[in-house]
Amino acid sequence: MKTKIGGKELIEEAAKLIKEGEVVAFPTETVYGLGADAFNKDAVEKIFKAKGRPADNPLIVHLSSKDQLNKVAIDIPKEAYILIDAFSPGPLTLILNRHPDIPNITTSGLNTVGIRFPNNKLAQMLISKSDTPIAAPSANISGRLSPTTGQAVYEDMNGKIPMILDDGKCQVGIESTVLDLTKKPYT
């Protein structure tokens, strides 16, 4: 497989790939993600295969709007909405109770799900045009540094995935802060 790399001009093709159960690398403000439809267990399995990621390491689900939140999480505390309004889109991941429609592979069998709203226009466009939340860990081979450029993704993923959406260097360069809202005190 030859991996295609490009920017905004490939957004429609990238969304089509997500809808067809493929994996697409995309930028966020933190690091590049390796994304697939969060509800498609076969697509999510391709993420684990491309990365060489252990199956017991859950994925973060990326959302483009609050409308998607109730599709991936249940029993959402009011504090989650306060935090989302204050810090999203941005580098904050909230751990919430998983919606039963999210497959076990996405959460590594946990009853919780990590969600976030990336603050990158290309990421938001991809999620919105794909019409589904996108599960995505960092777009690197497991154990290597998380990529902050499309070229770094290409070096690890060329031939393993069909497409990389490139938007230059990530603004933040490190993973998001994670806050577990499933038990008190929140941690």
Disulfide bonds with the S-S distance in Angstrom:
none
